[in-house]
Amino acid sequence: MGVCSHSKVTYYGRKNGKKVQKTVRICNCCGAMMSDEEILEQVSECLGWDSE
């Protein structure tokens, strides 16, 4: 297994005009290197959420 531990973070967005949420596990190393906005952008793209 990897050295980094993970934390669960819930992100909120919209898909087809409806509110959606997704809880994802984020590696603490990645969380330290990326801003919340960058992570949310990647989650939104992967899940096909509406852009704001």
N, C-alpha and C positions, 0 to 999 in steps of 0.2 A: 504494500500500500504506500501511498504518497506521504510525504513529510508534513504537508500543510493540512490543517484541520479545516472544516467547513462550517458555515453558519447559514441558517435559513432566512431568506428575506422575501417579503411579499411585495410584488409590484402590481400596480393598478393601471388599467388603460381602458380602451374602447375597441370593440370589434363590431363592425356593421352597426355602429351607433349605440350599442349596448355596453354597459359597464362590465368589465371582466377583471379577474385578478388571477395571479399565478404566483405560487410560492416556489422559489428555486433555491437550490443549494449553491452557495458561492464559496469558492476556495478563498480562504483569508488572504493568501498571497495575491490573488487576482483582485480582490476587493481593495487591497492597499494600493495597487497600481492603477486601478481604473476608478473614475468618478461614478457616482450613482447614476448620473445622466447617461454616461457611456454604457453602463450595464443595462439600464432601462431601454436604451436604443436597440441593443442587441436582442434583448428579450422580445421587444415589440416586433422586430424584423423576423425573428424565428417563428413567432406565433401568428404573424399576419395581422397584427393589431393596426387600427387606424392611426395615421400620423396626425400629430396635433398641429 
